[in-house]
Each structure stands twice: as C-alpha cells, then as structure tokens.
Amino acid sequence: AAAGLVSPLEIEAVRGRILALPVIPERPVLKRDDLLAALGIFLIVVAATFPVVLPFMLIEDVGTAKNVSRVIALTMLFFGGLALGRYAGYGSVRVGFMLAGLGTLLVIAINALGG
C-alpha cells in the first residue's frame, strides 16, 4: 500500500542527497571549542549549586544549614520562575510562585522520606 506513495525518481533523489552528505569520521575528535563548551557548562552548574551548598560551609549546625539551604533553593526557584515567565510571556510572578510551590512540594516529599 505504501509503495505507491514514493516514486522511483523521488527515491533516487533522496539517495543522491544522502550520498552527497559529508563523510562522518570513524572516531570523534575533541576540539578546543568542545572543551570550552564543557568548561562553560561546568561553571554554570557550579554557579547554580554553590548558593545552595554555601550554608553547609558557613553554618555548623547541620539542621539550620539545611533549612537555610532550602530557603535559598526555593528563592532561586522563584526568581528562575520570574525569568521564565517573563521570557515565555506568561505572568512572571505566577510562574515564580508555581516553581517555588513545586519546590516546596519536593521539600515536603524529601522530609516525608526522612531527608
């Protein structure tokens, strides 16, 4: 049934385009741009997680540090939601509260599991 959908001429045109594609090297090679991109991603991850880890480095009481860390994480979620809402064209405050609310639900689940 599907044989009549594509003519031999169209199949040959697709085959010609596939043959015209550049040859893929057998083994990928890491280039300078790849390493710089990896470094950039590493720095973004460190910058995003450092504020949440900082209370554990500065506060001796682990329980207090955990609570401060959670407040920082929820605040970051709120401001991330503000930015996302503004970018997407939704109500930025509404999206901020939605992300912070989702984070709060995750904190409740973590507490229920003993964390």
C-alpha positions as a Python dict, from the first residue, in 0.01 Angstrom:
ca = {
    (1, 'A'): (0, 0, 0),
    (2, 'A'): (285, 239, 79),
    (3, 'A'): (475, 152, -239),
    (4, 'G'): (270, 394, -444),
    (5, 'L'): (349, 692, -219),
    (6, 'V'): (706, 748, -340),
    (7, 'S'): (814, 728, -700),
    (8, 'P'): (1147, 574, -806),
    (9, 'L'): (1259, 922, -910),
    (10, 'E'): (1196, 1058, -558),
    (11, 'I'): (1379, 764, -403),
    (12, 'E'): (1677, 829, -630),
    (13, 'A'): (1673, 1198, -534),
    (14, 'V'): (1684, 1110, -163),
    (15, 'R'): (1962, 857, -230),
    (16, 'G'): (2162, 1125, -411),
    (17, 'R'): (2124, 1368, -121),
    (18, 'I'): (2238, 1101, 126),
    (19, 'L'): (2545, 1023, -86),
    (20, 'A'): (2626, 1396, -105),
    (21, 'L'): (2647, 1428, 274),
    (22, 'P'): (2997, 1475, 416),
    (23, 'V'): (3173, 1164, 538),
    (24, 'I'): (3150, 1115, 914),
    (25, 'P'): (3488, 1042, 1074),
    (26, 'E'): (3521, 698, 1229),
    (27, 'R'): (3623, 842, 1563),
    (28, 'P'): (3510, 1178, 1701),
    (29, 'V'): (3783, 1425, 1788),
    (30, 'L'): (3763, 1668, 2080),
    (31, 'K'): (3837, 2019, 1967),
    (32, 'R'): (3911, 2339, 2156),
    (33, 'D'): (3551, 2459, 2121),
    (34, 'D'): (3424, 2134, 2273),
    (35, 'L'): (3648, 2176, 2577),
    (36, 'L'): (3549, 2541, 2619),
    (37, 'A'): (3181, 2446, 2600),
    (38, 'A'): (3235, 2176, 2863),
    (39, 'L'): (3411, 2428, 3087),
    (40, 'G'): (3124, 2674, 3040),
    (41, 'I'): (2868, 2411, 3140),
    (42, 'F'): (3078, 2317, 3442),
    (43, 'L'): (3090, 2681, 3554),
    (44, 'I'): (2713, 2721, 3509),
    (45, 'V'): (2647, 2411, 3722),
    (46, 'V'): (2886, 2529, 3995),
    (47, 'A'): (2734, 2878, 3994),
    (48, 'A'): (2383, 2731, 4022),
    (49, 'T'): (2463, 2490, 4305),
    (50, 'F'): (2710, 2697, 4506),
    (51, 'P'): (2449, 2918, 4678),
    (52, 'V'): (2266, 2606, 4796),
    (53, 'V'): (2587, 2446, 4929),
    (54, 'L'): (2721, 2763, 5093),
    (55, 'P'): (2516, 2735, 5417),
    (56, 'F'): (2673, 2395, 5487),
    (57, 'M'): (3016, 2556, 5461),
    (58, 'L'): (2933, 2850, 5687),
    (59, 'I'): (2689, 2715, 5948),
    (60, 'E'): (2799, 2449, 6196),
    (61, 'D'): (2453, 2320, 6286),
    (62, 'V'): (2350, 2087, 6004),
    (63, 'G'): (1976, 2129, 6064),
    (64, 'T'): (1999, 2507, 6045),
    (65, 'A'): (2223, 2486, 5738),
    (66, 'K'): (1972, 2252, 5573),
    (67, 'N'): (1684, 2492, 5638),
    (68, 'V'): (1881, 2794, 5513),
    (69, 'S'): (1984, 2595, 5206),
    (70, 'R'): (1622, 2507, 5132),
    (71, 'V'): (1513, 2871, 5164),
    (72, 'I'): (1790, 2972, 4922),
    (73, 'A'): (1688, 2697, 4678),
    (74, 'L'): (1321, 2799, 4690),
    (75, 'T'): (1417, 3165, 4641),
    (76, 'M'): (1627, 3068, 4340),
    (77, 'L'): (1332, 2870, 4200),
    (78, 'F'): (1106, 3173, 4246),
    (79, 'F'): (1344, 3406, 4063),
    (80, 'G'): (1403, 3144, 3794),
    (81, 'G'): (1026, 3126, 3751),
    (82, 'L'): (1010, 3504, 3724),
    (83, 'A'): (1265, 3496, 3444),
    (84, 'L'): (1097, 3201, 3271),
    (85, 'G'): (754, 3361, 3294),
    (86, 'R'): (884, 3688, 3154),
    (87, 'Y'): (1063, 3507, 2870),
    (88, 'A'): (764, 3285, 2785),
    (89, 'G'): (516, 3572, 2802),
    (90, 'Y'): (320, 3433, 3096),
    (91, 'G'): (265, 3612, 3424),
    (92, 'S'): (616, 3617, 3565),
    (93, 'V'): (508, 3633, 3931),
    (94, 'R'): (260, 3350, 3878),
    (95, 'V'): (526, 3125, 3722),
    (96, 'G'): (767, 3220, 4001),
    (97, 'F'): (520, 3110, 4265),
    (98, 'M'): (440, 2794, 4068),
    (99, 'L'): (806, 2690, 4059),
    (100, 'A'): (855, 2780, 4426),
    (101, 'G'): (540, 2581, 4508),
    (102, 'L'): (672, 2282, 4316),
    (103, 'G'): (998, 2313, 4508),
    (104, 'T'): (803, 2327, 4834),
    (105, 'L'): (621, 2006, 4742),
    (106, 'L'): (957, 1842, 4675),
    (107, 'V'): (1087, 1958, 5015),
    (108, 'I'): (777, 1811, 5181),
    (109, 'A'): (833, 1481, 4999),
    (110, 'I'): (1200, 1478, 5099),
    (111, 'N'): (1108, 1542, 5463),
    (112, 'A'): (849, 1263, 5449),
    (113, 'L'): (1119, 1026, 5325),
    (114, 'G'): (1349, 1124, 5612),
    (115, 'G'): (1577, 1368, 5429),
}
